[in-house]
Amino acid sequence: MELTFDGTVIEWRGPAPFVFVRVPDEESEEIHAVANELTYGWGCIPVGVRVGGSEWTTALMPKDGAYLVPLRKAFREAEGIEVDDVVPVTLSLGG
């Protein structure tokens, strides 16, 4: 399954700052419908991610009924992405 959406880049403060794109509600519902088939534990879902010209694999993290897409620093820098930017994201569920 492939999903494409525009999402806002957010920062989640923890022991270290983490940067994510929150998957919108509609797409999160689609993911939730197949999550049991894809999760490898703790509700994390393996995905392939494409933002601009960058592609990588990671895992979606469940948060407050939606999912978060981790944005690694190297890819944020390569694409010139900052917190609060709205970016186009394509997810390929299952990695």
Backbone torsions as a table, in degrees:
resi	resn	phi	psi	omega
1	MET	NA	135.3	178.0
2	GLU	-120.7	134.7	179.1
3	LEU	-125.9	138.2	176.9
4	THR	-127.0	134.5	-178.8
5	PHE	-158.1	165.5	170.8
6	ASP	-101.6	132.2	-178.9
7	GLY	-135.8	152.3	178.8
8	THR	-87.0	135.6	178.6
9	VAL	-79.3	127.6	-179.4
10	ILE	-124.0	157.5	175.3
11	GLU	-112.7	133.7	177.7
12	TRP	-114.7	112.9	-178.5
13	ARG	-78.5	131.8	176.6
14	GLY	-146.9	-148.8	174.1
15	PRO	-57.0	-30.1	173.3
16	ALA	-139.2	151.4	178.7
17	PRO	-69.8	137.4	175.5
18	PHE	-119.6	145.5	-177.3
19	VAL	-120.3	133.7	-175.3
20	PHE	-138.7	164.7	162.3
21	VAL	-112.8	129.0	177.4
22	ARG	-81.5	128.0	176.7
23	VAL	-72.3	129.4	179.9
24	PRO	-58.8	160.1	-174.9
25	ASP	-56.3	-46.7	-177.2
26	GLU	-59.7	-47.2	179.1
27	GLU	-68.6	-34.9	177.0
28	SER	-63.0	-37.4	177.0
29	GLU	-63.8	-40.5	177.8
30	GLU	-63.0	-41.5	178.6
31	ILE	-65.9	-45.0	-178.7
32	HIS	-58.3	-34.2	-178.4
33	ALA	-63.5	-26.3	-178.8
34	VAL	-116.0	5.3	-173.3
35	ALA	-57.7	-40.9	-177.7
36	ASN	-61.9	-27.9	178.9
37	GLU	-79.4	-20.4	-171.3
38	LEU	-111.3	-25.6	-172.5
39	THR	-65.7	145.9	174.6
40	TYR	-110.6	10.9	177.0
41	GLY	135.2	150.1	178.1
42	TRP	56.7	17.8	179.0
43	GLY	81.4	1.8	179.1
44	CYS	-72.8	139.1	-176.5
45	ILE	-119.1	120.9	177.1
46	PRO	-68.6	136.7	-179.1
47	VAL	-145.0	154.2	163.4
48	GLY	-94.7	140.0	-176.9
49	VAL	-124.2	137.7	171.8
50	ARG	-129.1	124.2	174.8
51	VAL	-131.9	115.4	-176.2
52	GLY	60.7	-128.9	179.6
53	GLY	-92.8	3.9	-177.2
54	SER	-101.3	139.7	176.4
55	GLU	-134.1	142.5	177.7
56	TRP	-158.5	170.6	173.9
57	THR	-111.9	146.8	-180.0
58	THR	-160.1	-162.2	175.8
59	ALA	-134.6	135.0	173.9
60	LEU	-71.2	143.7	177.3
61	MET	-110.8	130.3	177.0
62	PRO	-72.7	139.4	179.1
63	LYS	-155.9	116.1	174.4
64	ASP	54.1	43.5	177.1
65	GLY	82.5	-1.6	178.2
66	ALA	-123.7	-167.4	177.6
67	TYR	-130.6	151.5	177.2
68	LEU	-114.5	136.0	175.9
69	VAL	-100.1	114.2	177.9
70	PRO	-67.3	135.1	176.8
71	LEU	-112.0	107.5	-179.7
72	ARG	-67.7	147.6	-177.1
73	LYS	-56.6	-42.9	-178.5
74	ALA	-59.6	-40.9	-179.3
75	PHE	-75.0	-36.6	176.0
76	ARG	-60.9	-44.5	179.6
77	GLU	-65.5	-42.4	-179.2
78	ALA	-62.4	-34.0	-177.2
79	GLU	-99.1	-0.8	-179.9
80	GLY	66.0	37.5	-176.7
81	ILE	-92.7	133.7	177.9
82	GLU	-122.6	159.9	173.9
83	VAL	-57.2	139.8	-178.7
84	ASP	83.1	-6.8	174.0
85	ASP	-67.9	152.5	170.8
86	VAL	-104.9	123.3	-174.6
87	VAL	-125.8	148.1	174.1
88	PRO	-81.0	132.2	-177.1
89	VAL	-126.5	136.5	171.1
90	THR	-119.4	127.8	178.5
91	LEU	-112.8	136.3	170.6
92	SER	-112.6	105.1	-176.4
93	LEU	-67.3	139.2	-178.6
94	GLY	93.2	2.1	176.7
95	GLY	89.3	NA	NA
